[in-house]
Amino acid sequence: MAGRIPHYADDDYESIGTLLRLRAPALVLGLVLGIGISFVTSRFEEVLSHNVQVAFFLPFIVYIADAIGTQTETIYSRDLKTGQAKLSNYLRKEFALGIIFGALFGVSSGLIVLFWLKNTLLALSVSLSSFLAIATAPLIALAVVHIFQSIHKDPAASSWPIATVIQDMLSVLIYGAVTSLFVLHR
C-alpha cells in the first residue's frame, strides 16, 4: 500500500460508473451521518421551544463553519494532488485562519443579533457558537482530507461530504450546548 497513488475522480476522462464508484461511498456515509444531525438537533428541542429565535441562527452557524472548512478542503486537496502540500504548514496557518475568521464573524454576528433582536443572551450564544464552530472547521477539514489521502482515496471526491457532515454535526452540538447554557440557564 505504501506509495500507492489515489485514483482521482476526473469528469473529463472517467466513465460515469467509475465516478459513481469513487464518489458514492462518501455520499452514502454522509447520508447516514446527516440523518444523525436531525437526531442531534432534536436533543435541543427544549431551547428551541423556549425561544424560537434560537432557530433563526442555526442555518447561519452551520453554513459559515462549513464554508470555511470547504475552502480549506479545496485548497489542501488541490495542493496534495500537485505534491506541494505540507500538513504542518497547513495546520499552523489554517488554525490561525480559523481563530481569526471565528473572532471576526463571531463578533459581527453577535452584534447583528444584538441590534436586530435586542437579546443579549442570544447574541452571546450566536457569537460564541460562531467562533467555536468556525475555529474548528479548518482543523476538521484538514484531518478528514489527510485521512483520505493516507488511505489512498481521492480526497477531493471523498472528504467533502464527510467533513461537511462532521462539521455540521459539531456546529449543531456547539450551538445547542452554548445556547442551552445562555438561554435556558439565565
VEXGUVEX-727866 format. One record per residue: residue number from 0; residue in one letter; y negated, z negated, x negated of N, C-alpha, C, CB in turn. Coordinates in Angstrom, 2 decimals, decimal comma, m for minus. Glycine has a CB too. Layout:
! residues N
R; NUM; A; Y; Z; X; Y; Z; X; Y; Z; X; Y; Z; X
...
***
This chain:
! residues 186
R; 0; M; 1,20; 0,00; m0,80; 0,00; 0,00; 0,00; m1,27; 0,00; m0,85; 0,00; m1,18; 0,91
R; 1; A; m1,25; m0,62; m2,00; m2,44; m0,69; m2,84; m2,88; 0,72; m3,21; m2,18; m1,53; m4,11
R; 2; G; m4,18; 0,94; m3,12; m4,73; 2,23; m3,48; m4,64; 3,26; m2,37; m4,03; 2,75; m4,67
R; 3; R; m4,02; 2,92; m1,25; m3,91; 3,86; m0,14; m5,29; 4,06; 0,49; m2,90; 3,35; 0,91
R; 4; I; m5,62; 5,30; 0,75; m6,92; 5,64; 1,33; m6,78; 5,68; 2,85; m7,44; 7,01; 0,78
R; 5; P; m7,73; 5,07; 3,56; m7,66; 5,11; 5,02; m7,79; 6,55; 5,54; m8,77; 4,23; 5,63
R; 6; H; m7,19; 6,81; 6,66; m7,34; 8,09; 7,32; m8,57; 7,97; 8,20; m6,05; 8,48; 8,16
R; 7; Y; m9,62; 8,73; 7,88; m10,87; 8,65; 8,61; m10,84; 9,60; 9,80; m12,05; 8,97; 7,70
R; 8; A; m11,32; 9,09; 10,94; m11,45; 9,93; 12,13; m12,58; 10,93; 11,89; m11,73; 9,06; 13,40
R; 9; D; m12,28; 12,19; 12,05; m13,27; 13,25; 11,82; m13,14; 14,27; 12,94; m13,08; 13,92; 10,42
R; 10; D; m14,09; 14,26; 13,86; m14,03; 15,16; 15,01; m14,09; 16,63; 14,63; m15,16; 14,85; 15,95
R; 11; D; m14,63; 16,94; 13,46; m14,69; 18,33; 13,04; m13,31; 18,90; 12,70; m15,61; 18,46; 11,84
R; 12; Y; m12,40; 18,05; 12,21; m11,14; 18,55; 11,67; m9,89; 18,03; 12,38; m11,06; 18,21; 10,24
R; 13; E; m9,98; 16,87; 12,99; m8,78; 16,24; 13,58; m8,56; 16,70; 15,01; m8,90; 14,72; 13,53
R; 14; S; m7,29; 16,71; 15,40; m6,94; 17,04; 16,78; m7,29; 15,87; 17,69; m5,43; 17,39; 16,90
R; 15; I; m7,37; 16,13; 18,97; m7,64; 15,08; 19,94; m6,55; 14,01; 19,87; m7,75; 15,65; 21,37
R; 16; G; m5,31; 14,43; 19,69; m4,20; 13,47; 19,60; m4,36; 12,53; 18,41; m2,88; 14,21; 19,48
R; 17; T; m4,75; 13,08; 17,27; m4,97; 12,24; 16,09; m6,14; 11,29; 16,30; m5,21; 13,11; 14,84
R; 18; L; m7,22; 11,80; 16,87; m8,39; 10,95; 17,13; m8,03; 9,84; 18,12; m9,56; 11,79; 17,68
R; 19; L; m7,25; 10,17; 19,12; m6,80; 9,18; 20,09; m5,97; 8,10; 19,40; m5,99; 9,85; 21,22
R; 20; R; m5,06; 8,51; 18,54; m4,20; 7,57; 17,82; m5,01; 6,66; 16,89; m3,14; 8,33; 17,00
R; 21; L; m6,04; 7,20; 16,27; m6,87; 6,42; 15,36; m7,79; 5,45; 16,09; m7,69; 7,35; 14,49
R; 22; R; m8,25; 5,84; 17,27; m9,27; 5,05; 17,97; m8,73; 4,13; 19,05; m10,26; 5,95; 18,57
R; 23; A; m7,62; 4,49; 19,68; m7,12; 3,74; 20,83; m6,75; 2,28; 20,54; m5,93; 4,44; 21,39
R; 24; P; m6,07; 1,96; 19,44; m5,68; 0,56; 19,24; m6,85; m0,43; 19,28; m4,96; 0,41; 17,92
R; 25; A; m7,94; m0,10; 18,62; m9,10; m1,00; 18,62; m9,73; m1,08; 20,01; m10,15; m0,52; 17,60
R; 26; L; m9,74; 0,02; 20,74; m10,31; 0,01; 22,08; m9,46; m0,79; 23,06; m10,49; 1,43; 22,59
R; 27; V; m8,15; m0,69; 22,93; m7,26; m1,47; 23,80; m7,42; m2,96; 23,52; m5,78; m1,04; 23,60
R; 28; L; m7,48; m3,32; 22,24; m7,72; m4,72; 21,89; m9,09; m5,16; 22,41; m7,62; m4,92; 20,36
R; 29; G; m10,08; m4,29; 22,31; m11,41; m4,58; 22,84; m11,39; m4,80; 24,34; m12,36; m3,46; 22,51
R; 30; L; m10,57; m4,05; 25,05; m10,43; m4,23; 26,50; m9,91; m5,63; 26,81; m9,47; m3,16; 27,09
R; 31; V; m8,88; m6,03; 26,12; m8,28; m7,35; 26,36; m9,29; m8,45; 26,02; m6,99; m7,52; 25,51
R; 32; L; m9,92; m8,34; 24,86; m10,89; m9,36; 24,47; m12,13; m9,31; 25,37; m11,30; m9,16; 23,00
R; 33; G; m12,49; m8,14; 25,83; m13,63; m8,01; 26,75; m13,40; m8,76; 28,05; m13,90; m6,54; 27,04
R; 34; I; m12,19; m8,69; 28,58; m11,86; m9,48; 29,77; m11,98; m10,96; 29,43; m10,42; m9,15; 30,29
R; 35; G; m11,63; m11,31; 28,19; m11,78; m12,69; 27,75; m13,23; m13,16; 27,82; m11,27; m12,84; 26,33
R; 36; I; m14,18; m12,27; 27,61; m15,59; m12,63; 27,72; m15,92; m13,09; 29,13; m16,50; m11,44; 27,32
R; 37; S; m15,31; m12,45; 30,12; m15,53; m12,88; 31,51; m15,05; m14,31; 31,71; m14,82; m11,94; 32,49
R; 38; F; m13,91; m14,63; 31,13; m13,40; m16,00; 31,24; m14,32; m16,98; 30,52; m11,98; m16,08; 30,66
R; 39; V; m14,80; m16,60; 29,35; m15,73; m17,47; 28,61; m17,00; m17,68; 29,44; m16,07; m16,85; 27,22
R; 40; T; m17,54; m16,62; 30,00; m18,76; m16,73; 30,80; m18,53; m17,65; 32,00; m19,22; m15,34; 31,28
R; 41; S; m17,37; m17,57; 32,60; m17,08; m18,41; 33,77; m17,10; m19,89; 33,42; m15,73; m18,04; 34,36
R; 42; R; m16,90; m20,23; 32,17; m16,93; m21,64; 31,74; m18,34; m22,23; 31,85; m16,42; m21,76; 30,29
R; 43; F; m19,34; m21,36; 31,99; m20,72; m21,82; 32,07; m21,27; m21,64; 33,49; m21,59; m21,06; 31,07
R; 44; E; m20,38; m21,66; 34,47; m20,77; m21,50; 35,86; m21,79; m22,57; 36,28; m19,54; m21,55; 36,76
R; 45; E; m21,60; m23,79; 35,82; m22,49; m24,88; 36,23; m23,94; m24,62; 35,81; m22,02; m26,20; 35,64
R; 46; V; m24,13; m24,24; 34,56; m25,50; m23,99; 34,10; m26,08; m22,74; 34,77; m25,54; m23,84; 32,57
R; 47; L; m25,27; m21,74; 35,02; m25,75; m20,54; 35,69; m26,13; m20,83; 37,14; m24,69; m19,45; 35,64
R; 48; S; m25,36; m21,67; 37,82; m25,69; m22,01; 39,20; m26,83; m23,01; 39,28; m24,45; m22,57; 39,92
R; 49; H; m27,01; m23,80; 38,25; m28,10; m24,78; 38,21; m29,46; m24,08; 38,14; m27,93; m25,72; 37,01
R; 50; N; m29,52; m22,99; 37,37; m30,77; m22,25; 37,21; m30,43; m20,78; 37,01; m31,61; m22,81; 36,01
R; 51; V; m30,64; m19,99; 38,03; m30,29; m18,57; 37,98; m31,05; m17,83; 36,88; m30,56; m17,92; 39,33
R; 52; Q; m32,21; m18,35; 36,47; m32,99; m17,70; 35,42; m32,23; m17,64; 34,10; m34,31; m18,43; 35,23
R; 53; V; m31,27; m18,53; 33,92; m30,44; m18,51; 32,71; m29,74; m17,16; 32,58; m29,39; m19,66; 32,74
R; 54; A; m29,32; m16,61; 33,70; m28,60; m15,33; 33,69; m29,48; m14,17; 33,25; m28,02; m15,04; 35,07
R; 55; F; m30,79; m14,29; 33,39; m31,70; m13,19; 33,03; m31,56; m12,79; 31,57; m33,14; m13,59; 33,33
R; 56; F; m31,22; m13,76; 30,70; m31,30; m13,53; 29,27; m29,95; m13,33; 28,59; m32,00; m14,68; 28,63
R; 57; L; m28,88; m13,49; 29,33; m27,56; m13,26; 28,76; m27,40; m11,82; 28,26; m26,48; m13,57; 29,80
R; 58; P; m27,77; m10,80; 29,02; m27,64; m9,43; 28,50; m28,48; m9,20; 27,25; m28,05; m8,42; 29,57
R; 59; F; m29,67; m9,77; 27,20; m30,53; m9,61; 26,03; m29,88; m10,19; 24,78; m31,89; m10,26; 26,26
R; 60; I; m29,40; m11,42; 24,89; m28,83; m12,09; 23,72; m27,59; m11,35; 23,23; m28,48; m13,56; 24,05
R; 61; V; m26,76; m10,94; 24,15; m25,56; m10,18; 23,78; m25,96; m8,85; 23,15; m24,65; m9,95; 25,01
R; 62; Y; m26,91; m8,16; 23,76; m27,32; m6,85; 23,25; m27,92; m6,94; 21,85; m28,32; m6,22; 24,19
R; 63; I; m28,90; m7,82; 21,66; m29,64; m7,82; 20,40; m28,73; m8,20; 19,24; m30,84; m8,78; 20,48
R; 64; A; m27,84; m9,15; 19,44; m26,91; m9,52; 18,37; m25,97; m8,35; 18,08; m26,09; m10,78; 18,76
R; 65; D; m25,51; m7,70; 19,14; m24,62; m6,55; 18,94; m25,33; m5,40; 18,23; m24,07; m6,06; 20,29
R; 66; A; m26,57; m5,15; 18,58; m27,32; m4,06; 17,94; m27,46; m4,31; 16,43; m28,71; m3,91; 18,59
R; 67; I; m27,76; m5,52; 16,08; m27,91; m5,86; 14,66; m26,57; m5,76; 13,94; m28,50; m7,27; 14,50
R; 68; G; m25,51; m6,24; 14,57; m24,18; m6,12; 13,98; m23,75; m4,67; 13,84; m23,17; m6,88; 14,82
R; 69; T; m24,06; m3,86; 14,83; m23,69; m2,45; 14,79; m24,41; m1,72; 13,65; m24,01; m1,78; 16,12
R; 70; Q; m25,67; m2,05; 13,42; m26,37; m1,46; 12,27; m25,64; m1,80; 10,98; m27,83; m1,96; 12,21
R; 71; T; m25,28; m3,06; 10,83; m24,57; m3,48; 9,62; m23,25; m2,74; 9,47; m24,32; m5,00; 9,64
R; 72; E; m22,47; m2,67; 10,55; m21,17; m1,98; 10,51; m21,33; m0,52; 10,12; m20,47; m2,08; 11,86
R; 73; T; m22,30; 0,14; 10,72; m22,51; 1,56; 10,47; m22,86; 1,82; 9,01; m23,62; 2,10; 11,38
R; 74; I; m23,80; 1,06; 8,49; m24,24; 1,25; 7,11; m23,12; 0,91; 6,13; m25,49; 0,40; 6,81
R; 75; Y; m22,46; m0,21; 6,36; m21,39; m0,64; 5,45; m20,20; 0,34; 5,50; m20,92; m2,07; 5,80
R; 76; S; m19,81; 0,78; 6,70; m18,71; 1,74; 6,83; m19,03; 3,05; 6,13; m18,40; 2,01; 8,31
R; 77; R; m20,25; 3,51; 6,31; m20,67; 4,76; 5,66; m20,60; 4,62; 4,14; m22,11; 5,14; 6,10
R; 78; D; m21,09; 3,50; 3,64; m21,10; 3,30; 2,20; m19,71; 3,06; 1,64; m22,00; 2,13; 1,84
R; 79; L; m18,82; 2,49; 2,42; m17,43; 2,35; 1,98; m16,80; 3,72; 1,75; m16,60; 1,55; 3,01
R; 80; K; m17,07; 4,63; 2,64; m16,48; 5,97; 2,53; m16,96; 6,68; 1,27; m16,82; 6,82; 3,76
R; 81; T; m18,19; 6,41; 0,86; m18,73; 7,06; m0,34; m18,36; 6,29; m1,60; m20,24; 7,19; m0,24
R; 82; G; m17,79; 5,10; m1,43; m17,42; 4,28; m2,58; m18,59; 3,53; m3,18; m16,80; 5,15; m3,64
R; 83; Q; m19,70; 3,46; m2,48; m20,91; 2,83; m3,01; m21,14; 1,40; m2,53; m22,09; 3,65; m2,64
R; 84; A; m20,21; 0,85; m1,77; m20,42; m0,47; m1,17; m19,84; m1,58; m2,04; m19,79; m0,52; 0,22
R; 85; K; m20,63; m2,62; m2,23; m20,18; m3,81; m2,92; m20,34; m4,98; m1,95; m20,98; m4,05; m4,27
R; 86; L; m19,23; m5,56; m1,51; m19,25; m6,58; m0,46; m20,18; m7,73; m0,79; m17,85; m7,10; m0,24
R; 87; S; m20,20; m8,21; m2,02; m21,05; m9,35; m2,35; m22,53; m9,03; m2,14; m20,81; m9,79; m3,80
R; 88; N; m22,95; m7,82; m2,46; m24,34; m7,42; m2,20; m24,64; m7,38; m0,71; m24,63; m6,04; m2,83
R; 89; Y; m23,70; m6,81; 0,03; m23,88; m6,74; 1,48; m23,94; m8,12; 2,11; m22,76; m5,92; 2,11
R; 90; L; m23,05; m9,02; 1,69; m23,05; m10,38; 2,25; m24,39; m11,06; 2,02; m21,93; m11,22; 1,63
R; 91; R; m24,89; m10,98; 0,82; m26,16; m11,64; 0,48; m27,32; m11,05; 1,28; m26,45; m11,52; m1,03
R; 92; K; m27,42; m9,73; 1,27; m28,55; m9,09; 1,93; m28,45; m9,15; 3,45; m28,65; m7,64; 1,50
R; 93; E; m27,27; m8,94; 3,99; m27,11; m8,97; 5,44; m27,27; m10,39; 6,00; m25,75; m8,40; 5,83
R; 94; F; m26,86; m11,40; 5,24; m27,09; m12,77; 5,65; m28,60; m13,03; 5,74; m26,42; m13,76; 4,65
R; 95; A; m29,33; m12,59; 4,73; m30,79; m12,75; 4,74; m31,42; m12,00; 5,91; m31,39; m12,25; 3,42
R; 96; L; m30,97; m10,77; 6,15; m31,50; m10,00; 7,28; m31,18; m10,67; 8,61; m30,92; m8,58; 7,27
R; 97; G; m29,99; m11,22; 8,74; m29,63; m11,93; 9,96; m30,55; m13,11; 10,22; m28,19; m12,40; 9,90
R; 98; I; m30,84; m13,87; 9,18; m31,74; m15,02; 9,30; m33,16; m14,55; 9,66; m31,76; m15,85; 7,99
R; 99; I; m33,63; m13,53; 8,98; m34,99; m13,04; 9,23; m35,12; m12,47; 10,64; m35,38; m11,96; 8,19
R; 100; F; m34,20; m11,56; 11,01; m34,26; m11,00; 12,36; m34,03; m12,08; 13,41; m33,21; m9,88; 12,53
R; 101; G; m33,13; m13,01; 13,12; m32,89; m14,10; 14,06; m34,14; m14,92; 14,29; m31,78; m15,00; 13,55
R; 102; A; m34,85; m15,25; 13,23; m36,08; m16,03; 13,36; m37,15; m15,23; 14,11; m36,60; m16,44; 11,97
R; 103; L; m37,35; m13,98; 13,73; m38,37; m13,15; 14,39; m38,08; m12,96; 15,88; m38,46; m11,79; 13,72
R; 104; F; m36,85; m12,55; 16,19; m36,52; m12,29; 17,59; m36,33; m13,57; 18,38; m35,26; m11,45; 17,67
R; 105; G; m35,87; m14,63; 17,72; m35,73; m15,91; 18,40; m37,08; m16,46; 18,83; m35,04; m16,92; 17,50
R; 106; V; m38,04; m16,46; 17,92; m39,39; m16,94; 18,25; m40,03; m16,03; 19,30; m40,28; m17,02; 16,98
R; 107; S; m39,93; m14,72; 19,11; m40,54; m13,77; 20,05; m39,95; m13,93; 21,45; m40,33; m12,33; 19,57
R; 108; S; m38,65; m13,97; 21,55; m38,03; m14,08; 22,87; m38,35; m15,43; 23,52; m36,51; m13,90; 22,77
R; 109; G; m38,39; m16,49; 22,73; m38,74; m17,80; 23,28; m40,16; m17,81; 23,83; m38,60; m18,87; 22,21
R; 110; L; m41,09; m17,20; 23,10; m42,47; m17,15; 23,58; m42,60; m16,31; 24,86; m43,38; m16,57; 22,49
R; 111; I; m41,87; m15,22; 24,91; m41,90; m14,38; 26,13; m41,38; m15,16; 27,32; m41,06; m13,09; 25,93
R; 112; V; m40,26; m15,87; 27,14; m39,69; m16,67; 28,23; m40,69; m17,76; 28,65; m38,34; m17,31; 27,80
R; 113; L; m41,31; m18,41; 27,69; m42,26; m19,47; 27,98; m43,45; m18,95; 28,79; m42,75; m20,12; 26,68
R; 114; F; m44,04; m17,83; 28,36; m45,19; m17,28; 29,08; m44,79; m16,70; 30,43; m45,86; m16,21; 28,23
R; 115; W; m43,61; m16,10; 30,50; m43,17; m15,46; 31,74; m42,76; m16,49; 32,78; m42,01; m14,52; 31,47
R; 116; L; m41,84; m17,39; 32,42; m41,26; m18,30; 33,40; m41,81; m19,72; 33,34; m39,78; m18,34; 33,21
R; 117; K; m42,61; m20,02; 32,33; m43,20; m21,35; 32,17; m42,14; m22,45; 32,14; m44,20; m21,62; 33,29
R; 118; N; m41,01; m22,15; 31,50; m39,90; m23,10; 31,43; m39,60; m23,37; 29,96; m38,62; m22,55; 32,19
R; 119; T; m40,07; m24,50; 29,48; m39,95; m24,82; 28,06; m38,50; m24,95; 27,62; m40,69; m26,12; 27,76
R; 120; L; m37,66; m25,60; 28,42; m36,26; m25,79; 28,03; m35,50; m24,47; 27,99; m35,57; m26,76; 28,98
R; 121; L; m35,76; m23,61; 28,95; m35,12; m22,30; 28,94; m35,63; m21,48; 27,75; m35,37; m21,55; 30,28
R; 122; A; m36,93; m21,57; 27,47; m37,49; m20,85; 26,32; m36,85; m21,32; 25,02; m39,03; m21,03; 26,26
R; 123; L; m36,66; m22,62; 24,87; m35,99; m23,15; 23,68; m34,55; m22,68; 23,61; m36,04; m24,68; 23,68
R; 124; S; m33,88; m22,65; 24,75; m32,49; m22,19; 24,80; m32,36; m20,74; 24,37; m31,92; m22,36; 26,19
R; 125; V; m33,21; m19,89; 24,91; m33,18; m18,47; 24,58; m33,54; m18,27; 23,11; m34,15; m17,66; 25,48
R; 126; S; m34,54; m18,99; 22,64; m34,97; m18,85; 21,25; m33,87; m19,26; 20,27; m36,22; m19,69; 21,02
R; 127; L; m33,31; m20,43; 20,46; m32,27; m20,92; 19,55; m31,00; m20,07; 19,66; m31,95; m22,39; 19,85
R; 128; S; m30,63; m19,71; 20,86; m29,43; m18,88; 21,05; m29,60; m17,52; 20,41; m29,12; m18,72; 22,54
R; 129; S; m30,77; m16,93; 20,57; m31,04; m15,63; 19,94; m30,93; m15,74; 18,44; m32,45; m15,10; 20,33
R; 130; F; m31,55; m16,77; 17,88; m31,49; m16,97; 16,43; m30,04; m17,08; 15,96; m32,28; m18,23; 16,03
R; 131; L; m29,25; m17,94; 16,60; m27,88; m18,16; 16,15; m27,01; m16,92; 16,32; m27,27; m19,33; 16,92
R; 132; A; m27,13; m16,24; 17,46; m26,32; m15,04; 17,70; m26,68; m13,93; 16,72; m26,50; m14,55; 19,14
R; 133; I; m27,97; m13,76; 16,48; m28,42; m12,71; 15,56; m28,05; m13,04; 14,12; m29,94; m12,52; 15,68
R; 134; A; m28,20; m14,29; 13,74; m27,90; m14,69; 12,36; m26,43; m14,48; 12,01; m28,27; m16,15; 12,14
R; 135; T; m25,54; m14,64; 12,99; m24,11; m14,48; 12,73; m23,65; m13,03; 12,80; m23,33; m15,30; 13,70
R; 136; A; m24,39; m12,19; 13,50; m23,94; m10,81; 13,76; m23,62; m10,00; 12,51; m24,98; m10,09; 14,55
R; 137; P; m24,49; m9,98; 11,49; m24,16; m9,18; 10,31; m22,91; m9,68; 9,57; m25,33; m9,17; 9,35
R; 138; L; m22,71; m10,99; 9,57; m21,54; m11,55; 8,87; m20,25; m11,19; 9,59; m21,68; m13,07; 8,75
R; 139; I; m20,26; m11,25; 10,90; m19,08; m10,84; 11,67; m18,81; m9,36; 11,46; m19,27; m11,14; 13,19
R; 140; A; m19,86; m8,56; 11,50; m19,70; m7,12; 11,29; m19,09; m6,82; 9,92; m21,06; m6,40; 11,42
R; 141; L; m19,61; m7,45; 8,89; m19,07; m7,22; 7,54; m17,62; m7,67; 7,44; m19,92; m7,95; 6,50
R; 142; A; m17,32; m8,82; 8,01; m15,95; m9,34; 7,93; m14,96; m8,39; 8,61; m15,86; m10,73; 8,58
R; 143; V; m15,30; m7,92; 9,80; m14,39; m7,03; 10,53; m14,23; m5,69; 9,81; m14,90; m6,81; 11,97
R; 144; V; m15,33; m5,11; 9,35; m15,24; m3,84; 8,61; m14,40; m4,03; 7,36; m16,66; m3,32; 8,23
R; 145; H; m14,64; m5,12; 6,64; m13,88; m5,38; 5,41; m12,38; m5,54; 5,70; m14,42; m6,65; 4,72
R; 146; I; m12,05; m6,22; 6,77; m10,63; m6,39; 7,14; m9,99; m5,03; 7,41; m10,48; m7,31; 8,39
R; 147; F; m10,64; m4,20; 8,19; m10,05; m2,89; 8,49; m9,95; m2,03; 7,23; m10,90; m2,15; 9,56
R; 148; Q; m10,93; m2,09; 6,37; m10,87; m1,34; 5,12; m9,71; m1,88; 4,27; m12,21; m1,45; 4,34
R; 149; S; m9,53; m3,18; 4,25; m8,48; m3,80; 3,44; m7,07; m3,42; 3,91; m8,63; m5,30; 3,47
R; 150; I; m6,92; m3,19; 5,21; m5,60; m2,81; 5,73; m5,47; m1,28; 5,87; m5,34; m3,48; 7,09
R; 151; H; m6,41; m0,58; 5,23; m6,37; 0,88; 5,14; m6,48; 1,57; 6,50; m5,10; 1,31; 4,47
R; 152; K; m7,35; 1,02; 7,34; m7,68; 1,66; 8,62; m9,12; 2,10; 8,54; m7,44; 0,68; 9,84
R; 153; D; m9,43; 3,19; 9,22; m10,79; 3,71; 9,23; m11,72; 2,67; 9,87; m10,87; 5,07; 9,99
R; 154; P; m12,58; 2,05; 9,08; m13,44; 1,01; 9,65; m14,44; 1,55; 10,67; m14,19; 0,30; 8,55
R; 155; A; m14,85; 2,79; 10,54; m15,79; 3,36; 11,50; m15,16; 3,53; 12,87; m16,31; 4,71; 10,99
R; 156; A; m13,89; 3,85; 12,91; m13,20; 4,05; 14,18; m12,65; 2,75; 14,75; m12,06; 5,05; 14,01
R; 157; S; m12,37; 1,78; 13,91; m11,69; 0,57; 14,36; m12,58; m0,65; 14,48; m10,59; 0,27; 13,44
R; 158; S; m13,54; m0,80; 13,59; m14,27; m2,07; 13,54; m15,27; m2,25; 14,67; m14,99; m2,18; 12,24
R; 159; W; m15,93; m1,19; 15,07; m16,99; m1,35; 16,07; m16,49; m2,01; 17,35; m17,58; 0,00; 16,40
R; 160; P; m15,42; m1,53; 18,00; m15,00; m2,19; 19,24; m14,60; m3,65; 19,03; m13,84; m1,44; 19,85
R; 161; I; m13,96; m3,95; 17,91; m13,50; m5,31; 17,66; m14,68; m6,22; 17,30; m12,45; m5,34; 16,53
R; 162; A; m15,52; m5,79; 16,39; m16,67; m6,61; 16,01; m17,60; m6,82; 17,20; m17,44; m5,95; 14,85
R; 163; T; m17,76; m5,80; 18,02; m18,62; m5,92; 19,19; m18,11; m6,99; 20,14; m18,72; m4,58; 19,92
R; 164; V; m16,84; m6,94; 20,45; m16,31; m7,90; 21,43; m16,29; m9,32; 20,85; m14,91; m7,49; 21,87
R; 165; I; m16,04; m9,44; 19,56; m16,09; m10,77; 18,93; m17,53; m11,29; 18,98; m15,58; m10,71; 17,45
R; 166; Q; m18,48; m10,47; 18,59; m19,88; m10,90; 18,61; m20,36; m11,17; 20,03; m20,77; m9,84; 17,96
R; 167; D; m19,96; m10,35; 20,99; m20,36; m10,58; 22,38; m19,82; m11,93; 22,86; m19,84; m9,45; 23,29
R; 168; M; m18,56; m12,20; 22,56; m17,97; m13,47; 22,98; m18,68; m14,64; 22,31; m16,47; m13,50; 22,66
R; 169; L; m18,96; m14,51; 21,02; m19,67; m15,57; 20,31; m21,08; m15,76; 20,88; m19,74; m15,26; 18,80
R; 170; S; m21,75; m14,67; 21,20; m23,10; m14,76; 21,78; m23,07; m15,48; 23,12; m23,70; m13,37; 21,96
R; 171; V; m22,09; m15,18; 23,95; m21,95; m15,86; 25,24; m21,67; m17,35; 25,02; m20,81; m15,23; 26,08
R; 172; L; m20,78; m17,65; 24,07; m20,48; m19,05; 23,77; m21,73; m19,79; 23,27; m19,37; m19,14; 22,73
R; 173; I; m22,45; m19,19; 22,37; m23,66; m19,81; 21,83; m24,67; m20,05; 22,95; m24,29; m18,92; 20,73
R; 174; Y; m24,96; m19,01; 23,71; m25,97; m19,14; 24,77; m25,52; m20,15; 25,82; m26,24; m17,78; 25,42
R; 175; G; m24,25; m20,09; 26,20; m23,75; m21,04; 27,20; m23,83; m22,48; 26,71; m22,32; m20,71; 27,56
R; 176; A; m23,44; m22,71; 25,48; m23,45; m24,07; 24,93; m24,88; m24,59; 24,75; m22,70; m24,11; 23,59
R; 177; V; m25,73; m23,78; 24,15; m27,12; m24,21; 23,91; m27,83; m24,43; 25,24; m27,87; m23,16; 23,06
R; 178; T; m27,68; m23,51; 26,17; m28,35; m23,64; 27,46; m27,81; m24,83; 28,24; m28,18; m22,35; 28,27
R; 179; S; m26,51; m25,07; 28,14; m25,96; m26,25; 28,81; m26,59; m27,53; 28,26; m24,42; m26,30; 28,63
R; 180; L; m26,78; m27,59; 26,95; m27,41; m28,76; 26,34; m28,87; m28,95; 26,80; m27,37; m28,65; 24,81
R; 181; F; m29,63; m27,86; 26,77; m31,06; m27,97; 27,09; m31,32; m28,04; 28,58; m31,81; m26,81; 26,50
R; 182; V; m30,66; m27,20; 29,37; m30,99; m27,07; 30,78; m30,29; m28,11; 31,64; m30,64; m25,69; 31,27
R; 183; L; m29,03; m28,38; 31,35; m28,28; m29,35; 32,17; m28,52; m30,80; 31,76; m26,79; m29,04; 32,10
R; 184; H; m28,76; m31,02; 30,50; m28,87; m32,40; 30,00; m30,30; m32,72; 29,57; m27,92; m32,61; 28,81
R; 185; R; m31,22; m32,56; 30,47; m32,63; m32,82; 30,14; m32,90; m34,28; 30,07; m33,55; m32,18; 31,14
***
